[in-house]
Amino acid sequence: MSLPARRTLFFYALPAVPLAAMALPFYVMVPTFYAETMGISAAGLGLVLLVIRLFDAVSDPLVGLLADRVSLKWGRRRSVFLAFAPAAGFAAFMLFWPPEGAGLAYLALWGLLLSFFYTGATLPYTAWGAELSGDYRGRTLVSAVREAATLIGTLVAIILPFALTIAGGSDARGLSALAVFLAVALPAMAALAVWQVPEPTDLTRQRVSLVQGLRLLAVNRYFLRLILAFLLNGLANAIPATLFFFFVSERLGVAELRGPFLLLYFVCGIVGVPLAVFTASRFGKHRSWCAAMLLACLIFMLAGFLREGDVVAFALICITTGLLLGFDVTLPPAIQADVIDLDTMTSGEQRTGLFFAIWGLATKLSLALATGLVFPLLALSGFVPAGAEPQPPQALAALSALYAWLPVLPKLIAIALMWRFPISGAEQQQMRVALESER
């Protein structure tokens, strides 16, 4: 099977930049902005965020089903994506650049709309990529260019507000700049992708009911193995991500370096993507992912021994684990595409949208679990966020342990689940030949 053309890969990856630049502010910057600048209470903010998360849990599978069943002028993947992408850009513009006097109702309305439109754009987009190539290595390439563009978009979301702040602007000005960028870039790049990238062939032979489809998912051992490993690894990554700012500020005592460390980490993540592609082509996707997770455990454990002022050592940890981030973002979605082939053979319906909807829910669940786990444990140690007094020694010790050592256990379990994963390049090629012949 032939690999996707470079031109196809380039235009497919373009929308990932604004989609990623939209996600980081939505989940990280917007709550703080509405609390500090717009004067919304912590209780009201928490209620709205809870409602949005609950809405996500319902809307994700519904949008996944919609992306699998609706087929209009440009096909089922491109049509649904093109319908939602401009709406997501407009909702981001309204949420990131609120009018004077915008309050809780405004945040709730545009937060819910952005959540829905963002899901509506990302699910068919990732399903489109998973179906763009039927080749084992080709899927790694598609995932790689999309995730590299995603990391670039994340850098845009970090650098643009930061640069404006350095130049004398405010947080509001930084979000406003992102609002304009998203309102223009997302519809434009979505249109370019739909124009230049072909619609994948639909391998569906028959439709299955929702109940029957869920039963097939429940007995798909390969999918259950992969999604559990993905959830555990996501939890392991979400724990230090949740504590990153506290660790740099309180443990290392260099709050002013939080931005540069974060920038260094994501830049190295981009560099790690081609390294993941090369390694997967030599040793297979699941083995390469496992090796990267194991190496990340060994390196990241060293962070637990750092003390105040250990800036160079932490920078080296950011560099190495950033390179390994390239494996985490590139390889699991490519493996997921292979698992979907197996489901298509079994069910008769190519349900890529539904699979990635569950994938998205696993991502959100891992973030919620990390938050719900580490903050109560940190509070028990006596840690006080933004406290005027220095943190007690036991609180700093707990912060180090939670940041560096707690993530090791879920990563090791994920490695055990994936090390002997049965779908290799040869097995995937056999499945693909069978699917093509049945079609």
GIWO-V986025 format. One record per residue. N is the residue number from 0. RES is the residue in three letters. PHI is phi in radians with two decimals (* if undefined). Layout:
# GIWO-V986025
n | res | phi
N | RES | PHI
N | RES | PHI
This chain:
# GIWO-V986025
n | res | phi
0 | MET | *
1 | SER | -1.38
2 | LEU | -1.47
3 | PRO | -1.09
4 | ALA | -1.18
5 | ARG | -1.06
6 | ARG | -1.07
7 | THR | -1.09
8 | LEU | -1.09
9 | PHE | -1.08
10 | PHE | -1.25
11 | TYR | -1.13
12 | ALA | -1.29
13 | LEU | -0.91
14 | PRO | -1.12
15 | ALA | -1.12
16 | VAL | -1.13
17 | PRO | -1.19
18 | LEU | -1.09
19 | ALA | -1.24
20 | ALA | -1.16
21 | MET | -1.48
22 | ALA | -1.20
23 | LEU | -1.06
24 | PRO | -1.10
25 | PHE | -1.04
26 | TYR | -1.58
27 | VAL | -1.98
28 | MET | -1.52
29 | VAL | -1.05
30 | PRO | -1.00
31 | THR | -1.13
32 | PHE | -1.08
33 | TYR | -1.21
34 | ALA | -1.32
35 | GLU | -1.46
36 | THR | -1.65
37 | MET | -1.64
38 | GLY | 1.31
39 | ILE | -1.40
40 | SER | -1.20
41 | ALA | -1.08
42 | ALA | -1.13
43 | GLY | -1.13
44 | LEU | -1.09
45 | GLY | -1.08
46 | LEU | -1.12
47 | VAL | -1.10
48 | LEU | -1.10
49 | LEU | -1.12
50 | VAL | -1.09
51 | ILE | -1.11
52 | ARG | -1.14
53 | LEU | -1.14
54 | PHE | -1.10
55 | ASP | -0.99
56 | ALA | -1.08
57 | VAL | -1.56
58 | SER | -1.30
59 | ASP | -1.00
60 | PRO | -1.13
61 | LEU | -1.16
62 | VAL | -1.16
63 | GLY | -1.05
64 | LEU | -1.12
65 | LEU | -1.05
66 | ALA | -1.14
67 | ASP | -1.47
68 | ARG | -1.83
69 | VAL | -1.52
70 | SER | -2.42
71 | LEU | -2.00
72 | LYS | -0.98
73 | TRP | -1.72
74 | GLY | 1.63
75 | ARG | -1.30
76 | ARG | -1.34
77 | ARG | -1.21
78 | SER | -1.14
79 | VAL | -1.15
80 | PHE | -1.07
81 | LEU | -1.19
82 | ALA | -1.24
83 | PHE | -1.58
84 | ALA | -1.05
85 | PRO | -1.10
86 | ALA | -1.12
87 | ALA | -1.14
88 | GLY | -1.09
89 | PHE | -1.20
90 | ALA | -1.11
91 | ALA | -1.11
92 | PHE | -1.04
93 | MET | -1.19
94 | LEU | -1.33
95 | PHE | -1.42
96 | TRP | -2.27
97 | PRO | -1.28
98 | PRO | -1.29
99 | GLU | -1.07
100 | GLY | 1.50
101 | ALA | -1.07
102 | GLY | -2.17
103 | LEU | -1.11
104 | ALA | -1.12
105 | TYR | -1.10
106 | LEU | -1.05
107 | ALA | -1.11
108 | LEU | -1.09
109 | TRP | -1.34
110 | GLY | -1.16
111 | LEU | -1.15
112 | LEU | -1.14
113 | LEU | -1.11
114 | SER | -1.02
115 | PHE | -1.18
116 | PHE | -1.20
117 | TYR | -1.10
118 | THR | -1.08
119 | GLY | -1.09
120 | ALA | -1.50
121 | THR | -1.30
122 | LEU | -1.14
123 | PRO | -1.13
124 | TYR | -1.17
125 | THR | -1.22
126 | ALA | -1.13
127 | TRP | -0.98
128 | GLY | -1.16
129 | ALA | -1.13
130 | GLU | -1.71
131 | LEU | -1.18
132 | SER | -2.32
133 | GLY | -1.67
134 | ASP | -1.57
135 | TYR | -1.00
136 | ARG | -1.33
137 | GLY | -1.06
138 | ARG | -1.17
139 | THR | -1.13
140 | LEU | -1.11
141 | VAL | -1.07
142 | SER | -1.08
143 | ALA | -1.14
144 | VAL | -1.20
145 | ARG | -1.14
146 | GLU | -1.28
147 | ALA | -1.13
148 | ALA | -1.13
149 | THR | -1.09
150 | LEU | -1.17
151 | ILE | -1.11
152 | GLY | -1.09
153 | THR | -1.10
154 | LEU | -1.11
155 | VAL | -1.03
156 | ALA | -1.15
157 | ILE | -1.46
158 | ILE | -1.33
159 | LEU | -1.05
160 | PRO | -1.12
161 | PHE | -1.10
162 | ALA | -1.15
163 | LEU | -1.19
164 | THR | -1.14
165 | ILE | -1.07
166 | ALA | -1.39
167 | GLY | 1.81
168 | GLY | -1.50
169 | SER | -1.97
170 | ASP | -1.04
171 | ALA | -1.10
172 | ARG | -1.17
173 | GLY | -1.12
174 | LEU | -1.16
175 | SER | -1.10
176 | ALA | -1.10
177 | LEU | -1.11
178 | ALA | -1.04
179 | VAL | -1.14
180 | PHE | -1.00
181 | LEU | -1.20
182 | ALA | -1.10
183 | VAL | -1.64
184 | ALA | -1.25
185 | LEU | -1.13
186 | PRO | -1.07
187 | ALA | -1.15
188 | MET | -1.24
189 | ALA | -1.11
190 | ALA | -1.13
191 | LEU | -1.08
192 | ALA | -1.11
193 | VAL | -1.12
194 | TRP | -1.22
195 | GLN | -1.78
196 | VAL | -1.88
197 | PRO | -1.24
198 | GLU | -1.32
199 | PRO | -1.16
200 | THR | -1.23
201 | ASP | -1.46
202 | LEU | -1.59
203 | THR | -1.15
204 | ARG | -1.82
205 | GLN | -2.72
206 | ARG | -1.66
207 | VAL | -2.03
208 | SER | -1.21
209 | LEU | -1.06
210 | VAL | -1.12
211 | GLN | -1.12
212 | GLY | -1.13
213 | LEU | -1.17
214 | ARG | -1.10
215 | LEU | -1.13
216 | LEU | -1.11
217 | ALA | -1.17
218 | VAL | -1.87
219 | ASN | -1.45
220 | ARG | -1.10
221 | TYR | -1.16
222 | PHE | -1.15
223 | LEU | -1.09
224 | ARG | -1.12
225 | LEU | -1.17
226 | ILE | -1.20
227 | LEU | -1.20
228 | ALA | -1.10
229 | PHE | -1.11
230 | LEU | -1.12
231 | LEU | -1.16
232 | ASN | -1.18
233 | GLY | -1.10
234 | LEU | -1.10
235 | ALA | -1.08
236 | ASN | -1.37
237 | ALA | -1.27
238 | ILE | -1.09
239 | PRO | -1.18
240 | ALA | -1.10
241 | THR | -1.15
242 | LEU | -1.75
243 | PHE | -0.98
244 | PHE | -1.08
245 | PHE | -1.13
246 | PHE | -1.11
247 | VAL | -1.18
248 | SER | -1.30
249 | GLU | -1.61
250 | ARG | -1.38
251 | LEU | -1.54
252 | GLY | 1.23
253 | VAL | -2.31
254 | ALA | -0.99
255 | GLU | -1.20
256 | LEU | -1.74
257 | ARG | -1.06
258 | GLY | -1.11
259 | PRO | -1.04
260 | PHE | -1.10
261 | LEU | -1.12
262 | LEU | -1.09
263 | LEU | -1.04
264 | TYR | -1.08
265 | PHE | -1.30
266 | VAL | -1.09
267 | CYS | -1.17
268 | GLY | -1.07
269 | ILE | -1.10
270 | VAL | -1.11
271 | GLY | -1.27
272 | VAL | -1.11
273 | PRO | -1.09
274 | LEU | -1.12
275 | ALA | -1.13
276 | VAL | -1.08
277 | PHE | -1.10
278 | THR | -1.12
279 | ALA | -1.13
280 | SER | -1.21
281 | ARG | -1.60
282 | PHE | -2.09
283 | GLY | 1.62
284 | LYS | -1.23
285 | HIS | -1.25
286 | ARG | -1.20
287 | SER | -1.13
288 | TRP | -1.11
289 | CYS | -1.09
290 | ALA | -1.08
291 | ALA | -1.16
292 | MET | -1.12
293 | LEU | -1.12
294 | LEU | -1.13
295 | ALA | -1.08
296 | CYS | -1.05
297 | LEU | -1.12
298 | ILE | -1.30
299 | PHE | -1.22
300 | MET | -1.05
301 | LEU | -1.13
302 | ALA | -1.10
303 | GLY | -1.19
304 | PHE | -1.73
305 | LEU | -1.30
306 | ARG | -2.24
307 | GLU | -1.02
308 | GLY | 1.57
309 | ASP | -1.39
310 | VAL | -1.28
311 | VAL | -1.12
312 | ALA | -1.08
313 | PHE | -1.21
314 | ALA | -1.07
315 | LEU | -1.12
316 | ILE | -1.14
317 | CYS | -1.08
318 | ILE | -1.15
319 | THR | -1.22
320 | THR | -1.24
321 | GLY | -1.11
322 | LEU | -1.03
323 | LEU | -1.28
324 | LEU | -1.02
325 | GLY | -0.97
326 | PHE | -1.23
327 | ASP | -1.10
328 | VAL | -1.54
329 | THR | -1.60
330 | LEU | -1.41
331 | PRO | -1.00
332 | PRO | -1.11
333 | ALA | -1.20
334 | ILE | -1.17
335 | GLN | -1.00
336 | ALA | -1.06
337 | ASP | -1.18
338 | VAL | -1.13
339 | ILE | -1.13
340 | ASP | -1.00
341 | LEU | -1.10
342 | ASP | -1.14
343 | THR | -1.10
344 | MET | -1.12
345 | THR | -1.36
346 | SER | -1.56
347 | GLY | 1.55
348 | GLU | -2.14
349 | GLN | -1.47
350 | ARG | -1.92
351 | THR | -1.08
352 | GLY | -1.07
353 | LEU | -1.13
354 | PHE | -1.07
355 | PHE | -1.34
356 | ALA | -1.16
357 | ILE | -1.15
358 | TRP | -1.03
359 | GLY | -1.13
360 | LEU | -1.11
361 | ALA | -1.11
362 | THR | -1.09
363 | LYS | -1.16
364 | LEU | -1.15
365 | SER | -1.11
366 | LEU | -1.15
367 | ALA | -1.15
368 | LEU | -1.11
369 | ALA | -1.07
370 | THR | -1.11
371 | GLY | -1.21
372 | LEU | -1.59
373 | VAL | -1.38
374 | PHE | -1.19
375 | PRO | -1.09
376 | LEU | -1.14
377 | LEU | -1.16
378 | ALA | -1.15
379 | LEU | -1.09
380 | SER | -1.40
381 | GLY | 1.65
382 | PHE | -1.26
383 | VAL | -2.13
384 | PRO | -1.06
385 | ALA | 0.97
386 | GLY | -1.34
387 | ALA | -1.30
388 | GLU | -1.54
389 | PRO | -1.06
390 | GLN | -1.20
391 | PRO | -1.14
392 | PRO | -0.97
393 | GLN | -1.17
394 | ALA | -1.23
395 | LEU | -1.18
396 | ALA | -1.13
397 | ALA | -1.13
398 | LEU | -1.04
399 | SER | -1.10
400 | ALA | -1.13
401 | LEU | -1.16
402 | TYR | -1.20
403 | ALA | -1.80
404 | TRP | -1.84
405 | LEU | -1.04
406 | PRO | -1.15
407 | VAL | -1.14
408 | LEU | -1.07
409 | PRO | -1.09
410 | LYS | -1.16
411 | LEU | -1.12
412 | ILE | -1.15
413 | ALA | -1.07
414 | ILE | -1.08
415 | ALA | -1.06
416 | LEU | -1.21
417 | MET | -1.74
418 | TRP | -1.03
419 | ARG | -1.86
420 | PHE | -1.04
421 | PRO | -1.41
422 | ILE | -1.62
423 | SER | -1.75
424 | GLY | -1.07
425 | ALA | -1.16
426 | GLU | -1.11
427 | GLN | -1.14
428 | GLN | -1.13
429 | GLN | -1.10
430 | MET | -1.08
431 | ARG | -1.17
432 | VAL | -1.08
433 | ALA | -1.10
434 | LEU | -1.11
435 | GLU | -1.12
436 | SER | -1.21
437 | GLU | -1.17
438 | ARG | -1.14
